[in-house]
Amino acid sequence: HNLKRAIESFQIAIDLNPQSTSAHVNLGRTYSSLRNLDGALDQYFMAIKIEPELGAAHYNIACIYSLRKQKGLAIEWLKKAVGSDKKFARMARVDKDFLNISNSLEFQRTVQLDN
């Protein structure tokens, strides 16, 4: 199975270089694909410990909290992602992971590109 092979590869990459934020984020994305949201969150938080302003990790954390219907946490992390790079606002506007919260005023304010 390709996702299991991907997990093994990312874990090897992390073993070789524990400071690799891209390996942590990619392992987190793979876990998300398998709906292992706790495992994904663990990886994103590890990446943030290494690089606190890592927008990709912030964005993916926001996605997970939205999927879990935890709007406040989703908005909080999405604001951090957008603060690091406006591209995350554009991405969030079309990302199905945010369907749970996309109609909320807080979400709309967060993804406005003129703020």
C-alpha positions in Angstrom: 0.0 0.0 0.0 1.4 3.4 -1.1 0.5 5.3 2.0 2.1 2.8 4.3 5.3 3.0 2.2 5.1 6.8 2.5 4.8 6.6 6.3 7.8 4.3 6.4 9.8 6.7 4.2 8.9 9.8 6.2 9.8 8.0 9.4 13.2 7.1 8.0 13.7 10.7 6.9 12.8 11.8 10.5 15.1 9.2 12.0 18.0 10.5 9.8 17.1 14.2 10.4 14.7 14.8 13.3 14.8 18.6 12.5 13.3 18.1 9.1 10.1 20.1 9.2 9.1 18.9 5.7 9.3 15.3 6.8 7.1 16.0 9.8 4.6 17.9 7.7 4.5 15.3 5.0 4.1 12.5 7.6 1.3 14.5 9.1 -0.4 14.8 5.7 -0.1 11.1 5.1 -1.7 10.4 8.5 -4.5 12.8 7.7 -5.1 11.0 4.4 -5.6 7.8 6.5 -7.8 9.8 8.9 -5.3 9.3 11.8 -5.9 12.9 12.9 -4.2 12.5 16.3 -1.0 11.2 14.6 -1.2 14.1 12.1 -1.5 16.7 14.8 1.5 15.2 16.6 3.6 15.6 13.5 2.4 19.2 12.9 3.2 20.2 16.4 6.6 18.6 16.2 7.3 20.7 13.1 6.2 23.8 14.9 8.6 23.1 17.8 11.3 23.1 15.2 10.1 26.1 13.2 7.4 28.1 15.1 6.3 30.2 12.2 5.7 27.3 9.8 2.5 28.2 8.0 2.0 24.8 6.4 1.8 23.2 9.8 -0.5 25.9 11.2 -2.8 25.5 8.1 -3.0 21.7 8.5 -3.7 22.0 12.2 -6.6 24.4 11.3 -7.9 21.8 8.8 -8.0 19.1 11.5 -9.8 21.3 14.0 -12.3 22.2 11.4 -12.9 18.6 10.5 -13.4 18.0 14.3 -15.9 20.8 14.4 -13.7 22.8 16.8 -14.3 26.2 15.1 -12.5 28.3 17.6 -9.3 26.3 17.4 -9.6 26.1 13.6 -9.9 29.9 13.3 -7.0 30.5 15.7 -4.7 28.2 13.7 -5.9 29.5 10.4 -5.1 33.1 11.5 -1.6 32.0 12.3 -1.2 30.4 8.9 -2.6 33.4 7.0 -0.4 35.6 9.1 2.7 33.7 7.9 1.6 33.8 4.2 -1.6 35.1 2.5 -1.6 32.1 0.2 -3.3 30.2 3.0 -6.3 32.5 2.9 -6.8 31.7 -0.8 -6.3 28.0 -0.1 -8.8 28.0 2.8 -11.5 29.6 0.7 -11.7 26.5 -1.5 -10.6 23.8 0.9 -13.3 21.3 1.7 -11.8 20.7 5.1 -13.3 24.1 6.1 -16.8 23.4 5.0 -17.8 23.1 8.7 -16.9 26.7 9.4 -16.8 28.4 6.0 -20.1 30.3 6.5 -19.0 31.8 9.8 -18.2 35.5 9.9 -14.9 34.7 11.7 -13.8 32.4 8.9 -14.8 35.0 6.2 -12.8 37.7 8.0 -9.8 35.5 8.3 -9.7 34.6 4.6 -10.2 38.1 3.3 -7.2 39.0 1.2 -7.3 42.7 2.0 -6.6 42.5 5.8 
